[in-house]
Amino acid sequence: MSDDHTRVQEFFTARAAGWDGKFPDDGPAYAAAVAELGLREGDRVLDAGCGTGRALPPLRAAVGPSGVVLGADLTPAMLQAAVRAGRDRDGRLLLADVAAMPLRSGSLDAVFGAGLISHLPRPAENLRELARVVRPGGVLALFHPIGRAALAARQGRRITPEDLRAEPNLRPLLDGSGWRMTSYVDEDARFLALAVREG
């Protein structure tokens, strides 16, 4: 396991047990972001870096009982917290790295990634891997329940021009990774970038 993976696991393992309690009011923001994916009954969707699985209930509601919902995370403690919260009823949980998904090429209709982009050790390569598992025309949502400025303030830091989620940085990153950005919102209440799988 790489140092990057170890750091991510250590960060989230230490926070897993109290994660949901820290952000108890995020449910409506997750549901609104999932709605923007435009999922249909029977679709197949992945929550990449699912953490405690907060997106799994709205994803299940969007694709219905005939759809497939997967939640993949690198940190066992986060998946255990998802099970304790009962969210494994809404999707199948996978202990997996987004750098090497155990899925067939083109097997998904969409990927949802909440808070994902800032934890990717090799963003271009990792986004290409997510593109690999999504069919052409499928959708990617990169989401955070608060915007970049609000998140930076919460963490006691300032936004820098190098911020990966800034539109001038994110658009070419997605373009070079098999995606085409279709919308970008960065406001206090949420961050949401939507992209379509090219091909």
Summary of the structure (lengths in Angstrom):
residues: 199
radius of gyration: 15.5
end to end distance: 31.9
largest distance: 44.2
contacts: 663
relative contact order: 0.15
helix: 38%
strand: 25%
